[in-house]
Amino acid sequence: MTLEIFGYKGIKTISIIIELANIGLLTGLLHLYTKSYRQIKIGFTVGLILFAILLLIKSILTIIFIITDTDVFIGRPVYIGGIIEIIALTILLKISNI
């Protein structure tokens, strides 16, 4: 249904806009976390920084895969993004369960 309304290029454009918004939010979080780390210097903020960095990498790679959109990359954004997300969520779980 969505593919019929926006078309393939429209969906790609919307996906890129969403990922750019994610990058903006994650950059803001990363700035706040590093600022907090400079003041407090505890392991929890290091974990938050790593979490934000991994999700930032995931968003950047997603944009790259959307733009390149060749047969070579089919399926890889799902796997690579999923792996990065698992690592990021594991870090968040580890630092939250102190």
MOFEN-V675886 format. One record per run of one state. SS is the DSSP state (~ for helix, > for strand, _ for the rest). FROM is the first residue (numbers start at 1). LEN is the number of residues. If there is no record, write none. Layout:
BEGIN
ss/from/len
SS/FROM/LEN
SS/FROM/LEN
END
This chain:
BEGIN
ss/from/len
_/1/1
~/2/39
_/41/2
~/43/26
_/69/2
~/71/3
_/74/2
~/76/21
_/97/2
END
